[in-house]
């Protein structure tokens, strides 16, 4: 599904494409999914789970929520850069198929960030929302992918780190972490 | 013959003595407005030429004299709306006062525009994503034009940040906030967000304290500035 959408967009993808690419029979397809949209939703969920796992792995073993956010963001961007198909579907097709899906993946990713800071006793500050920060980060990622430059995603790390930390720790700390992210070498993507 | 469902300046039938250019201009405007409305209500997939014609009260032949197809009409409607909004932002930003006052007035004007016509807002930001890569490109170009407008009027006293592009962060803050509210169907309440969005927009330029002071200060300038807010 992901490969088909990246190649010919969701609208251009047929069940025939899916069964041929997936090497399964039509009968098997309909045992697993009710229709094309159902299959798309399942594919998007898988992509987000993969992204969430990458963020968590990147953040593992860090001393502070700021460092965890910074390393998680860098690992996430590496994954998105390494898998342009996944990124294209998450940032482009999803909006076309159903803009409310963006809400769904913000609900899957943002609580993890809030937990990370919540455990350290830092709730989101007044007048800033992690959910909005997520939307802004997505906009930046979309900007690079839509321009056909997925390989440049890791260079967004300072911006994404700033956006993710700002709602909790404020401008000055977010800027400090963004500077650190800029100076850090790339993070390996877990297989 | 389809009757116009809305009379957005529909011309009288029969002999009305108007010059042909004016008739064409009126038809074009009605078709663009209709395309935006139908698309916002039904999504791009549900937008057929027949529905645009019914909404605009224009005949099929006139439509095809003006536009190649549904896609061309919808994309042009989008372009016209985006141009209007960018012009509104440019005028508000060029208004009187200190730079922070001009920023606040610009944000107020932007939010008023989306609140005054939530359907147009929905069309501008949400409905066309289904078109795919071409919409992505237009979205990109629109984003860059907003950044250019804001950059062209920056206060020269502002500290320059080499690390982060403050203007992109500020424009991104405004677009994501508006997008979120419009997509959730809360466009009409956007003007209540002037203070918090002003804070979000100013903070990358000014830092915490100055941004808070400028956004939430209970001065006569805070919030909407009468006469500087333009809707629709």
Interface residues (C-beta under 8 A of the other chain):
Chain A: X9 X11 X92 X93 X95 X96 X97 X99 X100 X102 X127 X128 X131 X132 X135 X136 X138 X139 X140 X142 X143 X146 X147 X158 X159 X162 X163 X166 X170 X171 X172 X175 X178 X179 X182
Chain B: X45 X126 X129 X130 X131 X132 X133 X135 X136 X137 X139 X140 X143 X161 X163 X164 X165 X168 X169 X172 X173 X175 X176 X177 X179 X180 X183 X196 X199 X200 X203 X204 X207 X208 X211
